[in-house]
Amino acid sequence: MKHIVLIFSVFLVISCEVEIDVESDKKAISKALNQSAKDWSNGNLDAYMNVYWKSEKLQFIGRNGITYGWQNTLDNYKKGYPTKDHTGILTFDILSIDFLAKDLYSLTGKYHLERNVGEANGIFTLIFKKIDNKWVIISDHTQG
């Protein structure tokens, strides 16, 4: 009898696990990233930052090293891209989105920035996490 109860309990726990809809998650992540490109291309860096985790724990790794924090990241963007001539038109080429764990994905891609002050291209890896029912970037490693 104990074995039947144990087997039933294990089956119950397994059947109660939440199913993860990876394809739906990937679409939502792609949508969030593409919206950020539209916001950037409209010259709205504040709206562009909506895809980033608004936390001091946000991590951005770029050519100048590691920057921590949402506000510091926004400030760096505003210094580096002060006018519409600098922001230009941003497009992304998503190469892969990989499931890491529940509510956690890695996205690898390329970016292209068409602008009056010279084009820019590079690659990036982003870690997306679902926080408060919203997909946000918690870590950004960009190389241009």
N, C-alpha and C positions, 0 to 999 in steps of 0.2 A: 504494500500500500504506500509506503514512504517513497518508493521509486516512482510510482505513478504520479504522486503529488509533485515530486521534484521535476519529472519530465513535463508535466502540465505547466508548472511554474516557469520553467525555461522557455517553453513554447509561447506562453503568454507574454513574457518579457520581449522575446524576439518579435512577435507579431505586433506589439505596441510601439516598436521603434518608428520614429517619424521617417517617412520616405523623403529622400532628397531629390528634387527635380533639377538635375544638373543642367539640362538644356534651357529650362526657364531661367535659372540663375544666370547662365551665360548670356542670354538675350538681354536680361535686365542690366547686367554689367556693361555690355556693349552699348546699350542705350544711354546709360549714364556717361560713359566715356565720350560718345559722339555728341551728346549735349554739351559737354565741356568744350569740345572743339568749336562748336557753334558760338558759345559764349566768348571764347578767346577771339575768334574771328570777328566778332562784333566789337572787339576792343574792351570787353567788360571782364577784367581780371577778377573782380570780386565775385561775379557769377561763375566764372571758370573754377574758382576755388570751392564751389559748392560740392564738388565731387570728392574733395579731400576731407578727411576726418578732422573736425574742428577740435583739436586737442594739442596740448604741449608735447604729447608723445608721438605726433606725426613725425615721420622721418623722410627727408628728401636727400638723396645722394646724387651729387652732380660733380662737375669739374672742379668746383671749389671745396669739395669735401662734403661733410654731413651737416645738414641744417635740421634742427629739431623745432617743432611747433608750427601750428597752422599760421599764426600771424607772422612769424619770421619768414616762412615760405612765401606768403603773399607779399611781404615787404621786398623780398629779393626779386620776385617777378616784376614788381612795379619799378624797381631800380633798373633792372635789365631790359625792360620793355616799356619805356616811358611814353611812347606815342603809338598811334595806329600804324605808322610806318615801320615800327619795330615789331608789333604783334602780328600784322599781316593776316594771312589766311592759313589756318592750321588744319591739317588732315592727318588721320591716323590710318595705318595699315595694321590690323590686328593679326598677328601670326599664330598665336595660340592662347587659349584660356584653359587653365588646368585646375581641376578640383584638388584642393589640399585637405580640407576637412569641412565639416558642416559650417556653412556661412563663411568660408575662407577659400579664396581662389588666387591664383597667380596668372597675370596677363603679360604676355610678351608681344612687343610690336615695334613698329617704326613710325617715326613722325616726319612730316614734311611741312616746312614753314615757308610759304611764298610771301615775300615782302619786298618793299622798296629799298631797304637798306642791305639787301642781299639775302639769298635763300639760305635756309639751314635745314639740315637733315640729321637724324640720329636714331638710336634704338633705346628701348626702355623696358624695364620690368616693373610691374605694379603689383602690389598685394592689396586685394580688395577684401573687405570684411563687411558683413551685414551687421550694422549697429542701429538699433532703434528702427528696424524695418527698412533701412536705407543702405544701399551699397556705397561704400566710401573707400577711398585709397588710404591705407594706413602706412604704406611705405612705397616710395617712388625712387627708382634708381635709373637715372637718365644719362645717356652718354651721347654727346653731339659732336 
